[in-house]
Amino acid sequence: SPYQMEHILVWEAANGPVQSGYHIHHINGIKDDNRIENLVAMSASDHHSNKGLALYEERIRQLEEELAKARNKSN
């Protein structure tokens, strides 16, 4: 496909082509946060069936908010 979503382009620039059958997942659940440290390749079955993933995503968002607040206080 001539069109690729930004998170795939970011992943491939750092890691090479996405392996067949894998998806690039936003670790913190924020779909427009395409920092490489927020992206992970997951098999399609793990990507679509991991029900606990939402809990991790929420906790990561909370930790990132706490970190941003701490950084703002130190500036």
C-alpha positions in Angstrom: 0.0 0.0 0.0 1.4 3.5 -0.9 -0.1 4.9 2.4 1.4 3.9 5.7 0.5 5.2 9.1 3.2 7.3 10.8 3.8 4.9 13.7 4.7 2.2 11.1 7.1 4.5 9.4 8.7 5.5 12.7 9.1 1.8 13.7 10.5 0.8 10.3 13.0 3.7 10.3 14.4 2.4 13.6 14.0 -1.4 13.2 13.4 -2.3 9.5 10.3 -3.8 8.0 7.5 -5.0 10.3 7.5 -8.8 10.3 4.6 -10.4 8.5 1.7 -11.1 11.0 2.9 -8.3 13.4 1.3 -5.0 14.3 3.0 -1.9 15.7 1.3 -1.1 19.1 1.3 2.2 21.0 2.5 1.1 24.5 0.7 3.9 26.3 -2.4 3.6 24.2 -2.1 7.1 22.8 -2.5 6.6 19.1 -0.7 9.8 18.0 2.2 9.3 20.4 4.6 7.9 17.8 7.9 8.2 19.7 9.9 5.1 19.1 10.0 4.3 22.8 6.2 4.1 22.8 6.1 1.6 19.9 6.4 -2.2 20.1 5.9 -4.9 17.5 3.3 -7.5 18.6 1.9 -10.6 16.9 -1.6 -10.0 15.6 -3.0 -12.5 18.1 -1.3 -10.8 21.1 -2.3 -7.4 19.8 -6.0 -8.2 19.5 -6.4 -10.6 22.5 -4.4 -9.2 25.4 -7.2 -7.9 27.6 -4.8 -6.8 30.3 -3.1 -4.5 27.9 -5.6 -1.7 28.7 -4.6 -1.7 32.3 -0.9 -1.3 31.4 -1.8 1.5 29.0 -3.6 3.4 31.7 -0.8 3.0 34.2 1.8 4.2 31.7 -0.4 7.3 30.9 -0.5 8.0 34.7 3.2 7.6 35.1 3.9 9.9 32.1 1.6 12.6 33.5 3.4 12.4 36.9 6.8 12.6 35.1 5.7 15.7 33.1 4.4 17.4 36.3 7.7 16.6 38.1 9.7 18.0 35.1 7.6 21.2 35.1 8.2 21.8 38.8 12.0 21.5 38.3 12.0 24.1 35.6 
